[in-house]
Amino acid sequence: MPQNKFQRTFIVGCGCTAFIKPRGQRTTEDMGLEAGTKALLDAGITYDAVQTAFVGYCYGDSTSGQRALYGLGMTGIPITNVNNNCSTGSTALFHANNAVKSGLVDCALALGFERMAAGSLGTNFPDRPPPTLLFHKRTVDLEKTLTSGTNFGPGAPRMFGNAGQEYMDKFGAEVKHLAMIAAKNHAHSVKNPYSQFRNGWTVEQVLQAPKINAQLTKFMCSPTSDGAACCIVASEDFVHAHGLENQAIEIVAQGLETDDPAAYDAESAMDVAGYGMSKRCADNVFKDAGFADGEGRDLVGVVELHDCFSANELITYPALGLCAPDEAHKMVERGDNTYGGKYVVNPSGGLEAKGHPLGATGLGMHFYITMQLRNLAGPMQAPGLFDIPDKRGKFGLVHNIGIGGAVVVSLLRRPEFYKAGGIDSQARLGYNHAYECRPVTLADVDKVKSKKSSKFVLQHAKL
């Protein structure tokens, strides 16, 4: 279908739980109900308005998505469960967005949650080889090409540590640059009440933390986490019919791509870790948004990118086109990745500080960028997003990657029909959930649950 045949799409509601240490304190249905309730309250609609839903998680039995959403009502809508490794949440959003974009529905919901085990990621199916086995073998094979030589540590940090080492070998970066990225993210997280860690570790503390492998210390790595997030996507007709012009944020362009042969065949640890896939996806997203090759990045003001390890944030700057291939560490030195610089990257604290509940991560990123573009992020607000002549302001960029592999890149912006005033999410929730983290109540659920089919809510909702 030609691009101009698609509907425009908008995030009209979003919600998030706190990301917490994985201690089994909350169930996936309880977290999913909280995030979904907040998103519906934010949008000012009930669950009856949702025509389809996509639910992302990596650890859990099939149809866990249905179980979580049945707390809002059993309305019979299509509910599809999604598992795409660390990009699961954004993949759920990608499909919800496509359902609206294609005109199949006018309102779709994307929910993601995770209840994880403590410690490094592993397989839940030891009776079969993991799908990422070839990536891990290639990671080890390529260590002979790196100055650090044979690495150590768990598979995921080893893979991304090697990718960072390749960048350092090529362009002269050092481990201190990885520490500067991590310290920047931990400093940002101090202002985020949703974050798992709010310690504000300094560069020195990051460097002195226990080493996970040759390149990374503990504070350069994202922790396992429990949490949930939700976004509601709607058409322009839906936005106007529900008076959401003061809060709808347009999904200007969005892409999902998987690996090409370079992930296995190239002599590049960066490609094994998804550099090439991220670059292709970002380039295509900016092209879909109407920009020529390499253009559009100067109109980006705020970014949430996949810093599962600080090494991945380093190599992702050039992959997204935020700087030249050899300029990532110089961008760090200039402070062009934080407040007062060219971009504010991971104002939430990123995965390293706020946590990484796999199914919720990508939707949480879109929650934070949506609130930035609504100019509601309070102490986390990136400055200057609307200090340009265009009423739409600057773009927000989201990057969410999963090894094995898949990457989602989204380009978001306030629409030209934006108008301030009227009832908004702060009035509906009674506070600004962009930077205040509060639980929901049964009274909140009662406001947004299905009015046609909600008996299940009354019987089974637990908050």
N, C-alpha and C positions, 0 to 999 in steps of 0.2 A: 504494500500500500504506500503511495507517495506520502512524503512527510507532511504535506499540507492537508492531507485527509485525516490526520490524527486530531483528536481533541487536545486542548491544553489541559494540563493537570496541575493540581495544587495540593500541598499538605495543609489541611485545615484543622487538624487536631493532633496532638502528640502528648505522650506521658511517659514517665520513667519512674522506676523504683530506685532506691539507693542500691549501689553495687557493694556487696558485702563479702567478707571472707566465707569460703564454702564450708559451713559447719552444719548443714542440714537444718537450719533454723526455720526455713520457709519452704513451702511446696511450690512446684511450678504453677499449679492452678491458682494458688493464692497470689503469687507475684504477677501472673498474667492478668488476673482479675484487677489488681491494683493499677497496672499500667494501662489496661484497656479502659477502665473507668475514668482515669485521668484524661486520656485522649478524647473520650466521648464528651466529658464535661468541658474540656478545652474547646471542642468543636460546637458545643451547644446542641447536640443531637442525641437521640437514643439509638440503641443497637438495632432497632427496626429499620433505620435508614441505611444500614450496611448491607450491601448486596452480595458480597463475596469476601472471603478472608484467606490470608496466607499466613501460616504460623511457623516460625523457624526455631529449631533447637537441634543440638547434636547428641545430647545425652538424655535418652528417655524412650519409652515405648511408643510405638506407632499410635496415632490418634491422640497424642497428648494435647495437640492443638484444640481438638474438639472439646476435650475435658476442661481446658482453661476457659474457652469461650462460652461453654454452656452455662457458666456462672452468670452470663449476661442475658441468657435466653436461648431456647432451642427453636430457632426460626427456620431451620431447614435450608439455609444458604449453603453454597459450596464452600467447604473449608479444606484447604490443601496444606499438608505438612511439608516443610522444606528443610533439607539438611545439606549444607554446602561449606562445611568446615567453618573457619573463622569469618567467612563472608556470608554466613547464613542469614543474618538479620537483614542486610541490604538486599540479598537475593529475594527474600520474601517481599520486601518493598518494591523491588524491580517488577515482580509479577503483579503485585497489586496495582502499580502504576500502569503497566501495560493493559490490564483489564479495563481501566478507566480511559487510557489514551486511545485504545482501539474502539471505544464506544460500546463495549459489551455491557458496562455498568457505569453508573454515575458516582458511586461511592464504594470504595474498597478499603479494607482494614488489613494492616500488616502488624503482626505481633511477634515478638521474639523473647525467649526466656532461656535460662540455663540454671541447672542445679549441678554443680561440679564437685569433684573430689579434690582434696588438697594435694599440692605437689605438681610435678611436671605432667604434661599430657601423656597419655598412653592409650593403647587400644583396649576396647572392651571385648574384643573377639580374638583371643589368643590362639584359637584353633585354625586361623587362616592368615595369610600374609596381609599386612595393611596396604591400602591403596597407595599410600605415599612411599612405599618401600623403594621404588626406583629413584625417587627424589633423594632419599637419605643415602642410597648407595652412590649416587652421583655427587652428593655433597662430600663424601669421604674421598671419592676418586679425585676430585678437583683440589684437594688440600695440597697435593704435590706441586700445584702451580702457585701457591700462596707463600709469602715470606714467613708466615707464622707456622707453616708446616702442619703436621698432624695435630688436629684439635681434640678436644675432649668435651664431656658434658652431654646432657640430654639432646635428643635429635633436633628439636625446633630451635633452641638457642644456638646450637652448633651450626645449623644451616644459615641462620641470619648473621651470626658472628662471622662466618666465612664470607658472606656477601659484603659485610662491612669491611673486612680485611682486603677484599679485592679492590673496593673503592680506595682504601688507604694506600694500597700498593700502587695504584694507577695515578693518583692525584695528590698524594702527600698529606692526607689527613692523618690524624693521630687518635689514639683512644681518648684523649682529653676532649675531643669534639663529641664523642659519644656521651661522655659524662656531662658536657655542657647541655646537650639535648635533654638528657634525663633530668638534670637539675632544673632546666626550664619548665619541663612538664610537671615536676613535683612542686615547683613554686606556683604554677597556675592552679594546681589542684587544691591549694590551701583555701581558695575562695569558692570551691565547689562542694556543697553539702552532700551531693550524691556520691562523692568519691570514696573509694575504699581506703585510700591513704591520703592523709592531709598533713604530712610531716614536714614538707618543704625541704627535702634533703638538698644540701649544697653540693657543688662540684666536688669538693674535697671528700664529703661524706659518701658520695656516689662512688668515687674512685677507691675509697677504703673499705667498701662493703665486700662481703665474700665473693670470690670469683666463681662464675658459673662456667666460663670457658676462657680461652685465651684473650678474647676481646671484651667480654661482657661481665659486669658485676651484677649482683642481685638487684640493685636499684635501677639497672638499665633494662630490666625485664618486666613484662606485664604479669600480674598474679592471676591465678585461677580465681573465679568469683561466682557468686550467685546474683541474679538480677533479672529484670525484665524491662522492655521498652515497647512502645506502640506508636504507630503513625497511621493517620487516616488520610487517604487520597481521594480527591473529588474533582469533578469536572467544573468548568467555568460556569455553566448553567446552575450547578448545585451551589457554588459559591454565592452567586447573586440571589438565588432563591432563598438562601438561609442568612443573607446579610453578613457574610464573612469577609467582606472586602478589607476590613481593618486588620485581618490576621492571616489571610491565605498567602502562602509562599509558593511561588511557581517552581515546579520541577522543569526547568528550561530544557535540560537534556540529561539523559541517563544511559549508561551502557553497562553491560555485563559481558566479560570475555573470559575465555579459558586459555590454557597454555598453547603455544605453537611448538614446533620441533626444537626450537632453541633451548627450551627448558631442559631437554635431555642431551642435545647434540652440541651445543655451543660450549666452548671452553670458558664458561662464565658462572661463577658461584652466584653472581647477582641475578642472572636469568633463572637459575634454579629456584631462587627465592622470590621470583615473580616480577623482576624489574621490567622485562620486556612486555609482559602481559599488562602491567600497569601503564606503561607508556602508550601502548597501542590503544588501550581503553580510553585514557585521558585525551589523546589526540583525536579520537573519533567523537568523543563527547563534545569537545570544543568545536569540531567541524559541524556536528549536528546542531550546535547552537548558532551557527552562521559565521564562524570565524575562519579565516584563512590559516594555513599552516603556521603554527607557532604563535598565533595571535590570541588575544583574550585574557591572558594571564594577568596583565596589568589591571584588569577590572575585577580581579579577585581580591577580597579584603580579609577573609577569614577562612580557615581550613581546619577540618577534622580529618586526620589521616591515620593510617593503621600503623601505629608505633608499638607493635607487639614486642619489639626490642628497639632500643634507640638506634641500632645499626640500620633497621628498616626505615626509620624516619629519615636518616641521612641519605640513603639511596633513593628514597621516594621523592625528595625535592626535585631532582632533575627528571625523574620519570614522569612527574606531573607537569613538567615544563615551568616550574617556579624559578628555576635557575639553569644555567648552562651545565652540561654534564660534569665539568670539573670544578664547579663553583659551590657545591653543597656545603663543604666545611667553611668556606669563606662567608657564605650566607649565615652560618651559625656565628662566626666571629663578629660579623657586623650587627648581629641582633635582628636580622631581617625575618626571624621566625617567632617574634614575640612582640609585646606591646611597645609601641614607639618605632617599630621597624616596618618593613614593606608589607609583611603579612603577619597576622596572629595565627600561629599554628597550634592546634590543640589547646584552646583556651580552657577546655574542661579539665585539663590535666592529662589527656590522652589515656591510652590503655595502660601505660606504665604506672600511672598514679590512680586513675579512677577505677581501674579494674577491667577485666575482659571475660564477662560471661558470654560465651561464643554466640549463642543465638540472639542475644540482646544487643551485642556491641554495635553493629551497623545501624540499627534503629535508634540506639542512643546517640550516635553521631548525628543523625538527621534531626533528632530532638534538639540537640545543642545548636546546630546551625540554624534551624528554624527560629529558635528563640533569639539568636543573634540578629537575624534579618528582620525580626519583629521589633528590634531595639529594646528588648526586655531582659537582657541577660545580666543586668545589674553589675555587680563587681567583676563579672567575667566578660562584660561587654567589650568587644573590639571597637576602638575609636575610628571615626572617619568613614564608616560604611556608607553614610548618606551625605557626605560632604562633597558631592559631585553634582553637576547640573542635572543629570538624569534623575528623575523622580524615583526611579526604581532602585537607585543606589548601586553598590558593588555586589558582586556575586559571592556566595558561599560555596565552598567546594568540599565534597566528601569523598574519601577513598577508603575502601574496605576490602581486604584481600584474604583469601584462604588458600593454603598450599594444597595442591593435589589436582586441579587448582581452579580458582575462580576469583575474579576481581570485579567489584562494582565501583563506578565513579559517577557521582551526581553533581550537577551544576544547578544551584538554587538561586532565586532572586525574588525580591519583592515585585509584584506586578505593577503595571502602569496605572491600573484602576484603584490602587491603594488609597484608602481614605481613613483618617484617624477618627476616633470617637465611637460612641455607641457601646453596647455591651461587648465585653471581651472576656478572654479566658480568666483574667484576674477577678472579674466580678463573678464569674460562674464558679470558680473554685474557692473564692474568698481569700485568695493570696496569690502571689506570683510564683508559680511552680517552676519558672525558669531557673530560679536560684534559691528557692525554699523547698525543702524536701519534707513533706508531711504524708502520713498514711491516709488512706481513704476509709470511710465509714460505711456502714450498711445504708445510711441515709444517702450517701453519695451514689452508691450502687443503685438505689431505688430511683434516683433521678434519671439514670441513663439506661437501665435495663429495658429489655423488650416489654412493651405494654401488651403485646399480643400473646407472648409465650414466655412467661417468667416464673412459672411455678417452681422450676428447678432452682432458681436463684434463692428463693425463700427457704428451700429445704436444705441447700448444700453450700451456700456462700459462707465462708469462714474468714474473718478478718481479725 
